[in-house]
Amino acid sequence: MNQPAPPLAVIAAALRRERDRAGISLAELARRAGLAKSTLSQLEAGSGNPSIETLWALGVALGVPFSRLVEPEPARVRVIRAGEGTTRLRADRADFVATLLAAGSPHVRRDLYLMELEPGEAREAEAHIPGSVEHIVVGAGRIRTGPVEEPVEVGPGDYVTFAGDVAHRYEALEPSWAVLIMEHR
């Protein structure tokens, strides 16, 4: 599961664009996201190694879907071969990789991800922007996912949906992959 992360230049440009759109200073965005100003400054300069958690915190602080911070400009025809993708991100502690497959445009409020999970520490996710709903279909393996207070176990072919604007988790019970549609209402 060692694949390249999204190009830092894409993340840097997106952070600057969304922060400018929101009309807030670097210091204010850092405060809202719970990050050091120097960390955010490095990310906007195109350096650093942001985790999923860092980018989600920035998305929540900016009021935008995570995908707006990692998705390059779309091509007319786009193919992502299995095991490839420029927007692959790892979690800080859990053996969890998410590949953004398709981001919703500003008028379409959904993003599509391929998740790859390995047994070990669960990925604990903070609440996303208000109105977020997660839809997951398991392709292989077994995972325990859902709100922290009531996770459920799902396996191949199973579908689960839950509010993404509350703390939730993803835990692989065996090597697994699943498709996640993140809906932003």
C-alpha positions as CSV (number, residue, x, y, z in Angstrom):
1,M,0.0,0.0,0.0
2,N,3.0,2.3,-0.3
3,Q,1.8,4.7,-3.0
4,P,2.7,8.4,-3.7
5,A,0.7,11.0,-1.8
6,P,-1.0,13.8,-3.8
7,P,1.5,16.3,-5.2
8,L,2.2,18.9,-2.6
9,A,1.8,21.6,-5.2
10,V,-1.8,20.6,-5.6
11,I,-2.4,20.7,-1.9
12,A,-0.6,24.0,-1.5
13,A,-2.5,25.7,-4.3
14,A,-5.8,24.4,-3.0
15,L,-5.1,25.6,0.5
16,R,-4.3,29.1,-0.7
17,R,-7.3,29.2,-3.0
18,E,-9.8,28.0,-0.3
19,R,-8.3,30.2,2.4
20,D,-8.5,33.2,0.1
21,R,-12.1,32.3,-0.8
22,A,-13.0,32.2,2.9
23,G,-11.2,35.5,3.5
24,I,-9.3,34.4,6.5
25,S,-5.7,34.8,7.5
26,L,-3.1,32.0,7.7
27,A,-3.1,32.4,11.5
28,E,-6.9,32.2,11.7
29,L,-7.1,29.0,9.6
30,A,-4.3,27.4,11.7
31,R,-6.2,28.3,14.9
32,R,-9.5,26.9,13.5
33,A,-7.9,23.7,12.4
34,G,-5.9,23.2,15.6
35,L,-2.5,23.4,13.7
36,A,0.6,25.4,14.3
37,K,0.8,28.4,12.0
38,S,4.3,27.2,10.9
39,T,2.8,23.9,9.8
40,L,0.1,25.6,7.7
41,S,2.7,28.0,6.2
42,Q,4.8,25.0,5.2
43,L,1.8,23.3,3.5
44,E,0.9,26.4,1.6
45,A,4.5,26.7,0.5
46,G,4.4,23.1,-0.9
47,S,6.4,21.4,1.7
48,G,5.6,19.1,4.6
49,N,3.9,15.7,4.7
50,P,0.2,16.3,5.6
51,S,-1.8,13.3,6.9
52,I,-5.4,12.6,6.3
53,E,-6.3,14.0,9.7
54,T,-4.5,17.3,9.0
55,L,-6.2,17.8,5.7
56,W,-9.6,16.8,7.1
57,A,-9.1,19.3,9.9
58,L,-8.3,22.0,7.3
59,G,-11.3,21.1,5.2
60,V,-13.6,21.3,8.3
61,A,-12.1,24.7,9.3
62,L,-12.6,26.0,5.7
63,G,-16.1,24.5,5.4
64,V,-15.2,22.5,2.3
65,P,-15.0,18.8,1.4
66,F,-11.7,17.1,1.9
67,S,-11.5,16.5,-1.8
68,R,-11.1,20.2,-2.7
69,L,-7.8,20.1,-0.9
70,V,-6.3,17.2,-2.8
71,E,-7.9,16.9,-6.2
72,P,-6.1,18.2,-9.2
73,E,-8.0,19.9,-12.0
74,P,-10.1,17.3,-13.8
75,A,-9.2,16.0,-17.3
76,R,-11.9,15.3,-19.9
77,V,-11.3,11.5,-19.7
78,R,-9.7,10.1,-16.6
79,V,-8.6,6.5,-15.9
80,I,-7.1,5.4,-12.6
81,R,-5.6,2.0,-12.9
82,A,-5.7,-0.4,-9.9
83,G,-3.0,0.5,-7.4
84,E,-2.4,3.9,-8.9
85,G,-3.7,7.4,-8.2
86,T,-2.1,10.7,-7.3
87,T,-4.4,11.4,-4.4
88,R,-3.5,8.5,-2.0
89,L,-3.3,9.5,1.6
90,R,-2.3,7.6,4.7
91,A,-3.7,8.0,8.2
92,D,-1.4,9.0,11.1
93,R,-1.5,5.8,13.1
94,A,-3.9,3.2,11.4
95,D,-2.8,1.2,8.4
96,F,-5.5,3.0,6.3
97,V,-5.1,4.4,2.8
98,A,-7.7,6.5,1.0
99,T,-7.6,7.2,-2.7
100,L,-9.8,9.9,-4.0
101,L,-11.3,8.6,-7.2
102,A,-13.7,11.4,-8.1
103,A,-14.4,14.7,-6.4
104,G,-17.8,16.4,-6.7
105,S,-17.7,19.8,-8.5
106,P,-18.9,22.8,-6.3
107,H,-22.5,22.1,-7.4
108,V,-22.3,18.3,-6.9
109,R,-21.6,17.6,-3.2
110,R,-20.2,14.1,-3.2
111,D,-16.7,12.5,-3.4
112,L,-15.8,8.9,-4.3
113,Y,-12.9,7.1,-2.5
114,L,-11.3,3.7,-2.6
115,M,-10.3,2.7,0.9
116,E,-7.6,0.1,1.7
117,L,-7.4,-1.1,5.3
118,E,-5.1,-3.5,7.1
119,P,-5.7,-5.0,10.6
120,G,-4.2,-3.1,13.5
121,E,-5.1,0.2,15.0
122,A,-8.5,1.6,14.0
123,R,-8.7,4.9,12.1
124,E,-10.6,7.3,14.3
125,A,-12.1,10.1,12.2
126,E,-13.2,13.4,13.6
127,A,-16.6,14.8,12.5
128,H,-16.6,16.2,8.9
129,I,-18.5,19.3,7.8
130,P,-22.1,19.5,8.9
131,G,-24.5,17.4,6.8
132,S,-21.8,14.9,5.7
133,V,-23.1,11.3,5.2
134,E,-20.9,8.3,4.4
135,H,-21.9,5.4,2.2
136,I,-19.6,2.4,2.1
137,V,-19.7,-0.8,0.1
138,V,-17.2,-3.5,1.1
139,G,-15.4,-5.2,-1.9
140,A,-13.2,-7.6,0.1
141,G,-12.5,-8.4,3.7
142,R,-14.3,-7.4,6.8
143,I,-14.4,-4.0,8.5
144,R,-16.0,-2.5,11.6
145,T,-17.2,1.1,10.8
146,G,-19.7,3.7,11.8
147,P,-20.2,6.2,14.6
148,V,-17.8,5.6,17.5
149,E,-20.8,4.8,19.7
150,E,-22.3,2.2,17.4
151,P,-19.9,0.7,14.8
152,V,-21.1,-2.3,12.8
153,E,-19.3,-5.2,11.2
154,V,-19.7,-5.5,7.4
155,G,-18.2,-7.8,4.8
156,P,-18.0,-8.3,1.0
157,G,-21.0,-6.8,-0.8
158,D,-22.4,-5.2,2.4
159,Y,-23.5,-1.6,2.3
160,V,-23.5,0.7,5.4
161,T,-24.4,4.4,5.7
162,F,-24.0,6.7,8.6
163,A,-23.6,10.4,9.6
164,G,-20.1,11.6,8.8
165,D,-20.6,14.8,10.8
166,V,-20.0,12.9,14.1
167,A,-16.9,11.1,15.3
168,H,-16.6,7.7,13.5
169,R,-14.2,4.9,12.9
170,Y,-12.8,2.4,10.3
171,E,-11.3,-0.8,11.6
172,A,-10.0,-3.7,9.4
173,L,-10.8,-7.1,10.9
174,E,-8.7,-8.6,8.0
175,P,-7.1,-7.1,4.9
176,S,-9.9,-5.2,3.2
177,W,-10.9,-2.7,0.6
178,A,-14.1,-0.7,0.2
179,V,-15.6,2.1,-1.8
180,L,-16.7,5.2,0.1
181,I,-19.1,7.8,-1.2
182,M,-18.9,11.0,0.9
183,E,-22.1,13.0,0.5
184,H,-22.2,16.6,1.6
185,R,-25.8,17.8,2.1
